[in-house]
Amino acid sequence: MAKEDEVTIQVDMKLQKDVKRVLKNLGMTTKDAITLLYKQIAKTNSYPVDLTLTEKEIANIIEKRNKK
């Protein structure tokens, strides 16, 4: 069995709750979703999701990151 490494992130609580609900409906866990994302990134050597955020959403993400 392959060794595993722990990944810790901080996510907005409402976003986490919303995502967990969607994943549960899909029969997946957060670990499943992140593992699939990582595998796809490794396989394609690119980010596998079309990011269509508004300028305001992007600015909010950058602002929050810069406050840390």
Secondary structure, 3 states (H helix, E strand, C coil): CCCCCCCCCCCCHHHHHHHHHHHHHCCCCHHHHHHHHHHHHHHHCCCCCCCCCCHHHHHHHHHHHHHC
